[in-house]
Amino acid sequence: MAQPLHITDDSFSKDVLESSNPVLIDFWATWCGPCRQIAPIIDDLAKEYEGKAVVGKMDVDNNPRIPTEYGVRSLPSLLIFKNGKLVDTIVGAASRSYIAGRLEAALN
C-alpha cells in the first residue's frame, strides 16, 4: 500500500521538481490540529493516485528552507507541482473531494 512520500529540503529537487508525475505536497507540523485532521485524506490520496501522481508530506519544523522559498505561511498548505512548476495551492483544511479535484486537474 502506498504511503505519502516524506519529502525533505534535501530531497525536494529530486522528488518534486524532477518528477515525471504531478506532485501534491502537504506542508504540515506535528502541533497543527487541522494538519492532523487532513492526514487520513492525504494517506488515502497517496494510495488512490499511486502511479499517476506523487503525494508527499513535508514537516515544516524539520525542513524550513522549501516552505520559506514557496511562501508557506499557514498550515496545512497543499502545493501541487507539474513539470517542476507550482500549478496550484490549497491553504487550510479542505475536503477530500476538493483536494482530489484539484489534483485531478493537474493530471490533465
Residue pairs with C-beta under 8 A, 6 or more apart in sequence:
1 47
2 46
2 47
2 50
2 55
3 43
3 46
4 26
4 42
4 43
4 46
4 55
4 56
4 57
5 15
5 46
5 54
5 55
5 56
5 57
6 56
6 57
6 58
6 59
7 15
7 16
7 25
7 56
7 57
7 58
7 63
7 66
8 58
8 62
8 63
9 63
9 64
9 65
9 66
12 58
12 66
15 23
15 54
15 56
16 23
16 25
16 54
16 56
16 81
16 84
17 81
17 84
18 84
19 54
19 81
19 84
21 51
21 52
21 53
21 54
22 52
22 53
22 54
22 80
22 81
22 82
22 87
22 103
22 106
22 107
23 53
23 54
23 55
23 56
23 80
23 81
23 82
24 42
24 45
24 49
24 53
24 54
24 55
24 56
24 78
24 79
24 80
24 99
24 103
24 106
25 56
25 57
25 58
25 78
25 79
25 80
25 81
26 35
26 38
26 39
26 42
26 55
26 56
26 57
26 58
26 76
26 77
26 78
27 58
27 60
27 67
27 72
27 75
27 76
27 77
27 78
27 79
28 35
28 39
28 57
28 58
28 59
28 60
28 75
28 76
29 35
29 59
29 60
29 61
29 75
30 59
30 61
32 75
32 76
34 75
34 76
34 92
34 93
35 75
35 76
35 93
37 93
38 76
38 93
38 94
38 99
41 95
41 96
41 99
42 55
42 57
44 96
45 55
45 96
45 99
45 100
45 103
46 55
48 100
49 55
49 103
52 107
53 103
53 106
53 107
55 103
58 66
58 67
60 67
60 72
60 75
67 77
70 79
70 86
72 79
74 91
74 92
76 91
76 92
76 93
77 89
77 90
77 91
77 92
78 89
78 90
78 91
78 94
78 99
78 102
79 86
79 88
79 89
80 86
80 87
80 88
80 89
80 90
80 102
80 103
80 106
81 87
82 106
87 106
88 102
88 105
88 106
90 98
90 99
90 102
